[in-house]
Amino acid sequence: MLKLYNTLTRKKEDFKPLQQTKGRSLVGLYACGPTVYFFAHIGNLRTYLFEDILKRVLIYNKHRVKHVMNITDVGHLTSDDDIGEDKMEKGAKREKKTVWEIARFYTRAFKNDLKLLNIRKPSVFVKATDTIKEQIKLIEKLEKKGFTYKVLDGVYFDSSKLQNYGELWGEKEKQLKAGARVKMVAGKKNPTDFALWKFTPPGEKRQMEWESPWAKGFPGWHTECVVMGISNLGIPFDIHCGGIDHIPIHHTNEIAQAKAAYGKPLAKYWMHGDFLVLKEDKMAKSLGDVILLSTIIEKGFSPLAYRYLILNAHYRSLLTFSWEAITNAQNSINNLYEKVSEIKPISKKRVKSTKIGREYKDKFIQAINDDLDMPQALAIMWHLVKDETISNQEKYHLLIKFDKIFGLGLNKVKKTRIPRKIRELVVQREKYRLEKNWVKSDEMRKEIEILGYGIEDSVQGTKIVKI
């Protein structure tokens, strides 16, 4: 049984999908996507890698998955307090381009990063600017139900009108909110109220603005995900994902709007990935303290080495990035590719499963189904790689199956081709070994090593490796 940690209940729960179609479940998975005003940094990408692993584990467990991701191209302000500039407008000024050009460029860059990291594409990408009418309709629905009020700069959600507002918070968040000092927008009734629609300031012409029943302006950030999730997945849907920074405000405000408008929870399970940090500080584009995937590639590392690094930590644990760590990850993945190339069988005939092979498979499933325990799953994989009691053919078959979760491209590793001369020398050495002519045997080993190959003797026979 797959168990997942639900932020809403603060515990691991058996995963029970909401929909069954023809005996097979269809899981609705919503993941908060990027605000496309700049490149995604590797801390952002850690979250998308966690969500990719989640989707792969769901599929491994025979679930079908409909994965929806938003592209935020309007409405995300530079401050969570509903003040400051729209990030898209700010990005356009920075690069002296239109907002639409900025959005297109960084959306393409984001999708390219996903491809480089072998992250499976969502079933549906939706841009915020393509759902303006639907967002306005949701705000009108909230208005009719008495959950909104209007101030000089926009239409706000009145959080005091909703029972159990902030149910996603843990005790720590509740304490922080209780003692928070928030810079209040003029007319804002409560610190936790949030903008549903922001008015274009008098005398200002924005690049992105729309007519509405209240005034010309643009939607607040939190409304788009509610609209996109419900329109594509229904309400409630199964799983909503994001980073832990979304818990106190963004996801809390999504839940509030769905409850107020429809009287239903937005999603059954809420899952959040922890931060990737540099020197004990989280990465922040606003501070300029970021590393991009392109930076890693420029320094000679494979994007999949970064993926491997992420697999070494549980998604709910803090992970510190360092160049030493990515170097170790690159060495490990190189070693893994080498091992796979050595054991890859020439024949494609069906592999007969053995008891020990089934035990490895069972242990692997147990690890991935324990709230996506990738470090444990990696440990099982490496134990399998080093196990000489299982045939190379079955070992390869299991590694390829495990890589459906890891996504490290093991199926693309080519079989090591040993030159004919090396194979002949190994045969000659083996003959000397059978004759117990150890002097000649050692001479042959040295000759083989001079030619760039090594010999490893094991209970399964002699193995030739490139050195």
C-alpha positions as CSV (number, residue, x, y, z in Angstrom):
1,M,0.0,0.0,0.0
2,L,1.3,3.4,-1.0
3,K,1.7,5.8,2.0
4,L,2.0,9.5,1.5
5,Y,2.6,12.3,4.0
6,N,-0.4,14.7,4.0
7,T,0.5,18.2,5.1
8,L,-3.2,18.8,5.9
9,T,-3.3,16.0,8.6
10,R,0.4,16.1,9.5
11,K,0.8,12.3,9.1
12,K,1.4,9.5,6.6
13,E,-1.8,8.2,5.1
14,D,-2.7,5.2,2.9
15,F,-3.2,6.6,-0.5
16,K,-6.8,6.0,-1.7
17,P,-7.7,7.7,-5.0
18,L,-11.0,9.4,-5.4
19,Q,-11.9,8.0,-8.8
20,Q,-12.0,4.5,-10.2
21,T,-12.6,4.0,-13.9
22,K,-13.0,0.5,-15.4
23,G,-11.3,-1.0,-12.4
24,R,-8.3,1.4,-12.6
25,S,-7.9,4.7,-10.7
26,L,-7.4,8.1,-12.4
27,V,-5.4,10.3,-10.0
28,G,-5.8,14.0,-10.3
29,L,-2.4,15.7,-9.6
30,Y,-2.0,19.5,-9.5
31,A,1.4,21.1,-9.1
32,C,2.1,24.8,-8.7
33,G,4.2,25.8,-11.7
34,P,6.7,28.6,-12.3
35,T,6.2,32.4,-12.4
36,V,7.9,33.0,-15.7
37,Y,9.7,36.2,-15.1
38,F,13.1,34.6,-14.8
39,F,14.8,31.2,-15.0
40,A,13.9,28.5,-12.5
41,H,16.8,28.0,-10.1
42,I,17.9,24.6,-8.9
43,G,16.0,25.1,-5.6
44,N,12.8,25.5,-7.7
45,L,13.7,22.5,-9.8
46,R,14.1,20.3,-6.7
47,T,10.3,20.7,-6.2
48,Y,9.6,19.7,-9.7
49,L,11.8,16.7,-9.4
50,F,10.0,15.6,-6.2
51,E,6.7,15.9,-8.1
52,D,8.1,13.9,-11.0
53,I,9.1,11.1,-8.6
54,L,5.6,11.2,-7.0
55,K,4.0,10.8,-10.5
56,R,6.4,7.9,-11.4
57,V,5.6,6.1,-8.1
58,L,1.8,6.5,-8.8
59,I,2.2,5.1,-12.3
60,Y,4.5,2.3,-10.9
61,N,1.5,1.4,-8.6
62,K,-0.7,1.0,-11.7
63,H,-2.5,4.4,-11.3
64,R,-3.3,6.6,-14.3
65,V,-2.3,10.2,-13.6
66,K,-3.7,13.4,-15.0
67,H,-1.1,16.0,-14.0
68,V,-1.9,19.7,-14.3
69,M,0.6,22.5,-13.9
70,N,0.0,26.3,-14.1
71,I,2.2,28.8,-15.8
72,T,2.0,32.0,-13.8
73,D,2.4,34.9,-16.3
74,V,0.5,37.5,-14.3
75,G,-0.6,38.5,-10.8
76,H,2.4,37.3,-8.7
77,L,3.5,40.3,-6.7
78,T,7.0,40.8,-5.3
79,S,5.5,40.8,-1.8
80,D,3.1,38.3,-0.1
81,D,1.4,41.2,1.6
82,D,-0.4,42.2,-1.6
83,I,1.9,45.2,-2.1
84,G,4.8,45.7,-4.5
85,E,5.2,45.3,-8.3
86,D,3.9,42.4,-10.4
87,K,6.9,40.2,-11.0
88,M,6.1,39.9,-14.7
89,E,6.0,43.7,-15.2
90,K,9.2,44.0,-13.2
91,G,10.9,41.4,-15.4
92,A,9.8,43.2,-18.6
93,K,11.3,46.5,-17.3
94,R,14.5,44.7,-16.4
95,E,15.0,43.3,-19.8
96,K,13.3,46.1,-21.8
97,K,10.9,43.7,-23.4
98,T,7.2,43.2,-23.4
99,V,5.6,41.1,-20.6
100,W,4.4,38.7,-23.3
101,E,8.0,38.2,-24.6
102,I,9.3,37.6,-21.1
103,A,6.6,35.0,-20.5
104,R,7.3,33.2,-23.7
105,F,11.0,33.1,-23.3
106,Y,11.1,31.9,-19.7
107,T,8.3,29.4,-20.3
108,R,10.4,27.8,-23.0
109,A,13.5,27.9,-20.7
110,F,11.5,26.2,-18.0
111,K,10.3,23.4,-20.3
112,N,13.8,22.9,-21.5
113,D,15.0,22.4,-17.9
114,L,12.3,19.8,-17.4
115,K,13.5,17.9,-20.5
116,L,17.2,18.1,-19.4
117,L,16.3,16.7,-16.0
118,N,14.2,13.9,-17.5
119,I,11.1,15.2,-15.8
120,R,7.9,13.9,-17.5
121,K,5.8,16.7,-18.9
122,P,2.5,17.4,-17.2
123,S,-0.7,16.2,-19.0
124,V,-1.8,19.8,-19.1
125,F,0.0,23.2,-19.0
126,V,-2.3,26.2,-18.3
127,K,-1.3,29.8,-18.5
128,A,-2.9,32.2,-16.0
129,T,-3.6,34.7,-18.7
130,D,-5.8,32.1,-20.5
131,T,-8.1,31.8,-17.5
132,I,-9.0,35.4,-16.8
133,K,-12.7,35.0,-17.5
134,E,-12.9,32.0,-15.2
135,Q,-11.1,33.8,-12.4
136,I,-13.5,36.7,-12.6
137,K,-16.4,34.3,-12.4
138,L,-14.9,32.7,-9.3
139,I,-14.5,36.1,-7.7
140,E,-18.1,37.0,-8.5
141,K,-19.2,33.7,-6.9
142,L,-17.3,34.6,-3.7
143,E,-18.8,38.1,-3.8
144,K,-22.3,36.7,-4.0
145,K,-21.6,34.5,-1.0
146,G,-20.4,37.5,1.0
147,F,-16.7,36.6,1.2
148,T,-15.3,39.7,-0.5
149,Y,-14.9,43.5,0.1
150,K,-13.6,46.3,-2.0
151,V,-10.9,48.8,-1.0
152,L,-9.0,51.4,-3.0
153,D,-6.5,49.1,-4.6
154,G,-8.7,46.0,-5.2
155,V,-11.1,43.3,-4.2
156,Y,-10.1,41.2,-1.2
157,F,-11.1,37.9,0.4
158,D,-12.3,38.3,4.0
159,S,-10.6,35.5,5.8
160,S,-12.6,36.2,9.0
161,K,-15.8,35.0,7.3
162,L,-14.4,31.5,6.7
163,Q,-14.5,29.0,9.6
164,N,-11.2,27.1,10.0
165,Y,-9.2,29.5,7.8
166,G,-5.5,28.3,7.9
167,E,-6.3,24.6,8.4
168,L,-3.2,23.8,6.4
169,W,-0.9,25.5,9.0
170,G,0.9,23.5,11.6
171,E,1.3,24.9,15.2
172,K,4.4,26.8,14.2
173,E,2.7,28.6,11.3
174,K,-0.3,29.4,13.6
175,Q,2.1,31.0,16.2
176,L,3.9,33.0,13.6
177,K,0.6,34.3,12.2
178,A,-0.7,35.2,15.6
179,G,2.4,37.4,16.3
180,A,3.0,38.6,12.8
181,R,3.3,42.3,12.0
182,V,2.1,42.7,8.4
183,K,2.4,45.9,6.4
184,M,-1.3,46.4,5.7
185,V,-2.8,47.7,2.5
186,A,-5.1,50.7,3.2
187,G,-8.6,49.4,4.0
188,K,-7.5,45.8,4.5
189,K,-9.5,44.3,7.4
190,N,-7.4,41.4,8.5
191,P,-3.7,40.6,8.1
192,T,-4.6,37.2,6.5
193,D,-7.0,38.8,3.9
194,F,-5.7,38.6,0.3
195,A,-6.2,40.2,-3.0
196,L,-8.6,38.5,-5.5
197,W,-8.4,41.3,-8.1
198,K,-6.0,44.2,-8.1
199,F,-7.0,47.5,-9.8
200,T,-4.6,49.2,-12.2
201,P,-3.4,52.3,-10.3
202,P,-4.8,55.7,-11.5
203,G,-2.7,57.2,-14.3
204,E,-0.8,53.9,-14.9
205,K,-1.0,51.7,-18.0
206,R,-0.1,48.1,-17.4
207,Q,0.9,45.7,-20.2
208,M,-1.4,43.1,-18.7
209,E,-4.8,44.4,-17.6
210,W,-8.4,43.4,-18.2
211,E,-11.8,44.8,-17.7
212,S,-13.8,43.4,-14.8
213,P,-17.1,44.1,-12.9
214,W,-15.1,46.1,-10.4
215,A,-12.4,48.0,-12.3
216,K,-9.7,47.5,-14.9
217,G,-6.9,45.4,-13.4
218,F,-5.5,41.9,-13.0
219,P,-6.1,38.8,-10.8
220,G,-4.4,38.0,-7.6
221,W,-2.0,35.1,-7.7
222,H,-3.9,32.7,-5.5
223,T,-7.1,32.5,-7.6
224,E,-5.5,31.0,-10.8
225,C,-4.7,27.7,-9.2
226,V,-8.2,27.2,-7.8
227,V,-9.7,27.8,-11.3
228,M,-7.1,25.6,-13.1
229,G,-7.3,22.8,-10.7
230,I,-11.1,22.6,-10.6
231,S,-11.6,23.1,-14.3
232,N,-9.2,20.3,-15.2
233,L,-9.6,17.9,-12.3
234,G,-12.9,18.6,-10.6
235,I,-13.4,19.2,-6.9
236,P,-12.0,17.7,-4.8
237,F,-9.1,16.3,-6.7
238,D,-6.5,13.8,-5.3
239,I,-3.2,15.6,-4.7
240,H,-2.0,19.2,-4.7
241,C,1.8,19.7,-4.6
242,G,4.3,22.5,-4.2
243,G,7.2,23.7,-2.1
244,I,6.8,24.2,1.7
245,D,7.0,28.0,1.1
246,H,3.5,27.7,-0.4
247,I,1.9,26.3,2.8
248,P,1.3,29.5,4.9
249,I,-0.1,31.8,2.2
250,H,-0.6,30.5,-1.4
251,H,-2.0,27.1,-0.7
252,T,-3.9,28.3,2.4
253,N,-5.6,30.9,0.3
254,E,-6.4,28.4,-2.5
255,I,-8.1,26.2,0.1
256,A,-10.0,29.2,1.5
257,Q,-11.4,30.1,-1.9
258,A,-12.5,26.6,-2.8
259,K,-14.2,26.1,0.6
260,A,-16.0,29.5,0.4
261,A,-17.1,29.1,-3.2
262,Y,-18.0,25.4,-3.4
263,G,-18.3,24.2,0.2
264,K,-15.8,21.5,-0.6
265,P,-12.1,20.8,0.0
266,L,-9.9,21.6,-3.0
267,A,-7.8,18.5,-2.7
268,K,-7.6,15.4,-0.5
269,Y,-3.8,15.2,-0.1
270,W,-1.5,18.1,0.2
271,M,2.2,17.4,-0.4
272,H,5.2,19.7,-0.1
273,G,8.9,19.5,-0.8
274,D,11.5,21.1,1.5
275,F,14.1,23.7,0.5
276,L,17.4,23.3,-1.3
277,V,19.8,25.6,0.6
278,L,23.1,27.3,0.1
279,K,25.1,27.9,3.3
280,E,22.0,27.4,5.4
281,D,20.0,30.0,3.5
282,K,17.3,29.2,0.9
283,M,17.8,30.4,-2.6
284,A,16.0,33.6,-3.5
285,K,15.9,35.2,-6.9
286,S,15.1,38.5,-5.2
287,L,18.5,38.4,-3.4
288,G,20.4,37.2,-6.5
289,D,21.6,34.2,-4.5
290,V,20.7,31.5,-7.0
291,I,22.3,28.7,-9.1
292,L,20.7,27.8,-12.4
293,L,20.7,24.4,-14.1
294,S,22.7,26.0,-16.9
295,T,25.4,27.0,-14.3
296,I,25.8,23.3,-13.4
297,I,26.0,22.3,-17.0
298,E,28.6,25.0,-17.8
299,K,30.8,23.7,-15.0
300,G,30.8,20.3,-16.7
301,F,28.2,18.4,-14.8
302,S,25.4,16.4,-16.3
303,P,21.8,17.5,-15.5
304,L,21.1,13.9,-14.4
305,A,23.9,14.2,-11.8
306,Y,21.8,16.9,-10.2
307,R,18.8,14.6,-10.4
308,Y,20.9,11.9,-8.7
309,L,21.9,14.4,-6.0
310,I,18.2,15.1,-5.3
311,L,17.4,11.4,-5.0
312,N,19.9,11.2,-2.1
313,A,17.6,13.2,0.3
314,H,14.0,12.6,1.2
315,Y,11.8,15.2,-0.4
316,R,10.6,16.4,3.1
317,S,14.1,17.0,4.4
318,L,16.3,20.0,3.9
319,L,19.1,19.5,1.4
320,T,22.3,21.6,1.2
321,F,23.8,22.1,-2.2
322,S,27.6,22.3,-2.7
323,W,30.0,21.8,-5.6
324,E,31.5,18.9,-3.6
325,A,28.1,17.2,-3.4
326,I,27.4,17.6,-7.1
327,T,30.9,16.2,-7.9
328,N,30.2,13.2,-5.8
329,A,26.8,12.7,-7.5
330,Q,28.5,12.9,-10.9
331,N,31.1,10.3,-9.9
332,S,28.3,8.0,-8.6
333,I,26.2,8.3,-11.7
334,N,29.3,7.7,-13.9
335,N,30.0,4.6,-11.8
336,L,26.4,3.4,-12.2
337,Y,26.5,3.9,-16.0
338,E,29.7,1.9,-16.1
339,K,28.3,-1.0,-14.1
340,V,25.1,-1.0,-16.3
341,S,27.2,-1.1,-19.5
342,E,29.1,-4.1,-18.2
343,I,26.1,-6.2,-17.2
344,K,23.8,-5.2,-20.1
345,P,23.0,-8.4,-21.9
346,I,23.3,-8.8,-25.7
347,S,20.2,-11.1,-25.8
348,K,16.7,-9.6,-25.3
349,K,15.2,-12.9,-24.3
350,R,12.8,-12.9,-21.4
351,V,14.4,-13.0,-17.9
352,K,13.3,-15.7,-15.5
353,S,12.6,-14.2,-12.1
354,T,14.4,-15.8,-9.1
355,K,13.6,-15.7,-5.4
356,I,16.4,-13.2,-4.7
357,G,15.3,-11.0,-7.6
358,R,11.7,-11.0,-6.2
359,E,13.1,-10.0,-2.8
360,Y,14.9,-7.0,-4.3
361,K,11.8,-6.0,-6.1
362,D,9.7,-6.3,-3.0
363,K,12.2,-4.2,-0.9
364,F,12.3,-1.6,-3.6
365,I,8.5,-1.3,-3.8
366,Q,8.4,-1.1,0.0
367,A,10.9,1.8,0.0
368,I,9.2,3.9,-2.7
369,N,5.8,3.3,-1.2
370,D,6.9,4.6,2.1
371,D,6.3,8.2,1.3
372,L,8.8,8.1,-1.6
373,D,11.8,7.0,0.3
374,M,14.4,7.6,-2.5
375,P,17.5,7.3,-0.3
376,Q,16.5,3.8,0.8
377,A,15.5,2.9,-2.8
378,L,19.0,4.1,-4.0
379,A,20.6,2.0,-1.3
380,I,18.7,-1.1,-2.5
381,M,19.7,-0.4,-6.1
382,W,23.4,-0.2,-5.2
383,H,23.2,-3.4,-3.1
384,L,21.8,-5.1,-6.2
385,V,24.6,-3.7,-8.4
386,K,27.2,-5.2,-6.1
387,D,25.4,-8.5,-5.5
388,E,27.3,-11.4,-7.2
389,T,24.7,-14.0,-6.3
390,I,22.2,-12.8,-9.0
391,S,22.8,-13.1,-12.8
392,N,23.8,-10.1,-14.8
393,Q,20.7,-10.6,-17.0
394,E,18.2,-10.5,-14.1
395,K,20.2,-7.7,-12.4
396,Y,20.0,-5.5,-15.6
397,H,16.3,-6.2,-15.9
398,L,15.7,-5.1,-12.3
399,L,17.8,-2.0,-12.7
400,I,15.9,-0.9,-15.7
401,K,12.6,-1.4,-13.8
402,F,13.9,0.6,-10.8
403,D,14.9,3.4,-13.1
404,K,11.3,3.9,-14.1
405,I,11.3,5.7,-10.7
406,F,14.8,7.2,-10.6
407,G,14.7,8.5,-14.2
408,L,18.5,8.3,-14.7
409,G,18.4,7.0,-18.3
410,L,19.8,3.6,-17.6
411,N,18.0,2.1,-20.6
412,K,20.1,4.4,-22.8
413,V,23.4,3.1,-21.5
414,K,25.2,1.2,-24.3
415,K,26.8,-2.2,-23.8
416,T,30.5,-2.1,-23.3
417,R,32.3,-3.5,-26.4
418,I,35.5,-5.4,-25.5
419,P,38.1,-5.5,-28.4
420,R,38.8,-8.9,-29.8
421,K,42.5,-8.8,-28.8
422,I,41.5,-8.1,-25.1
423,R,39.0,-11.0,-25.2
424,E,41.7,-13.3,-26.6
425,L,44.2,-12.3,-23.9
426,V,41.6,-13.0,-21.2
427,V,41.0,-16.5,-22.6
428,Q,44.7,-17.1,-22.6
429,R,45.0,-15.9,-19.0
430,E,42.1,-18.1,-17.9
431,K,43.9,-21.1,-19.5
432,Y,47.0,-20.2,-17.4
433,R,44.9,-19.9,-14.2
434,L,43.4,-23.4,-14.8
435,E,46.9,-24.7,-15.2
436,K,47.8,-22.8,-11.9
437,N,50.5,-21.1,-13.8
438,W,50.3,-17.9,-11.7
439,V,53.4,-16.2,-13.1
440,K,52.0,-16.3,-16.6
441,S,48.6,-15.4,-15.4
442,D,49.9,-12.3,-13.7
443,E,51.9,-11.4,-16.8
444,M,48.7,-11.6,-18.9
445,R,46.8,-9.4,-16.4
446,K,49.5,-6.7,-16.6
447,E,49.5,-6.8,-20.4
448,I,45.7,-6.4,-20.4
449,E,46.0,-3.4,-18.0
450,I,48.5,-1.7,-20.2
451,L,45.9,-1.9,-23.0
452,G,43.4,0.0,-20.8
453,Y,41.4,-2.9,-19.3
454,G,41.1,-4.5,-15.9
455,I,40.2,-8.0,-14.7
456,E,37.9,-8.8,-11.9
457,D,37.6,-12.4,-10.8
458,S,34.4,-13.4,-9.0
459,V,32.3,-16.5,-8.3
460,Q,30.4,-15.7,-11.5
461,G,33.5,-15.8,-13.6
462,T,36.0,-13.3,-15.0
463,K,34.7,-9.7,-15.7
464,I,36.5,-7.3,-18.0
465,V,36.3,-3.6,-17.1
466,K,37.5,-0.4,-18.9
467,I,40.0,1.5,-16.7
